[in-house]
C-alpha cells in the first residue's frame, strides 16, 4: 500500500515538473526574438557601440554618429567622449582598455541611453520632414 502511494506521489510530481517545463519552454520561445536582438547589437555588458546603437534604432550609423558629435560627444585626445551630463543621466558609459601599453577609452550607449536616443531620433525624423536641412538631435544639449 505504501509503495502504491509513493508511486502515485511520484507520478503527480512528474506531472507538475512536466507542466513547469512546458511553461518554461513557452517563455523561452516568447523571449527568443528579444534575445536574438540583444545578441546581435549589444555586448556582454548590455552596452551598444555607436554604430550598433544606430542600427538598433533604424538610423544610418555614420549619420547618427555625426549627429551625436554635434550635441552629445566631443573628441578628447582622438577619442570620442560623451559630455558629462549624458554620462550622469545614464545615456553613455566609457570603458577603458589597454592598447599597446596605452590606456584607450571607448564610448558605449547604455540600454537606457538607447531608449533616450531612439526618442531623440524619432523627434529628428519628425522635425526634418517639416523644416529644411536640420542636424540629428538639434536640441540635444
N, C-alpha and C positions, 0 to 999 in steps of 0.2 A: 504494500500500500504506500509506504514511504517512497519507494522508488518511482511509482506512478506519479506521485505528487511532485517529486523532483523533476521528472521528465516534463510534466505539464508546465512547471515553473520555468524550466529552461526553454521550452517551446514559446512561451509568452515573451520571455526576454529576447529570444531570437527575432520574434515579430517586431518588437519595439526597436531593436537595432536595425532591422531592415527598413522600417519606416523612417528612422532618423537618417539612414544612409541615402534613401531616396530624396529626402528633403535637402540634405547637404548637396547632393549631385545637382538638383534643380537650382539651388542657389549658385553653385559654381558656374553652371551654364548661363544663368542670368547675368552674372558679373563678368563673364569672359570677354565681351566686347570692351568693357572698361579696362580690363587687364591688358588686352591687346593694345589699346590706345596708349596706356601708360608705358608699356614695354617699348613701344615704337618711338615715343617722344621724350620720355623722362629718363634720368639716370637713376642709379640705385638710391640716391637720397631723395628722390621725388622732385629734383630740380630740372629745369629746362635750360638748354643753351639758347642763345638768342635766335638762331635760325630755326631750331626745332620748335621754339615757342611760337614763332611766326607761322610755321606750317600747321601747328596745332589749332590756331585760331583762324586759319584760312587767309593769312596775309602773305604778300610776297616777301620772302626772307630779307633780301637786301634793302628793299624799300622800308620794311618795318624797322630794321636796324638803323638805317639812315634817319628815320623819324625819331627813334629813341635818342639819337645823338643830339637832336635839337632841343630836348627838354628833360630827358631822364639821365643820360650818360654823358661823360666827358672823358677825354684822353688824359692819362697821367702816366708819364714815362712809357708811352707807346701802348699802354693797356687801357681798354675801355672800363671805366669805373662808374658806378652809379652815384648819383647825388645822395648825400647823407639822408635827406628827408625820405627818400624812397626805400632806403635800407631800414630806417626806423619804422616805417609802416608795413614792412614785410613784403615789398614788391620784389626786391632783389636781395641776393646774398653774394658774397665774394669768397671764393675758395683760393687758398694759396697752394702752390705746387713748386717743386724744385725742378729746374731745367738747367742742365749743365752747371750745377752748383750755384745757381742764381734763383732767388725766390721770384716767382711769377704769379700774378693773380689772374683769375678768370671770373667774370661776372655771370651769374646764373639768375634765372627768373624762378621764383617760388611758385607753388601751386596757387597760393593766394594772389601773387603777382600776375599769374596767367589770367585769372578771372578779372582782375583790375584792368590789365592791358587789353583784354578782349572787349570789355565795355568801352574803353577809350578808342579802340579800333572801330567799333560799330559807330560811335559818335563821329569819328573821322569820315567814315563812309557816307553817313547821312549829310554831314556838312559839305563834303566835296561834291556831292550831287547838286547842291544849291548854289555854292559860291564858285568862283573861278579857281585858280591854282592855289591850293592850300597845302600845308605840310601835314604829315601824320602827327596826330596828337598835339595840335596847336596850343591847346590850353593846358598842357602838362604841368608847367612849372611857374 
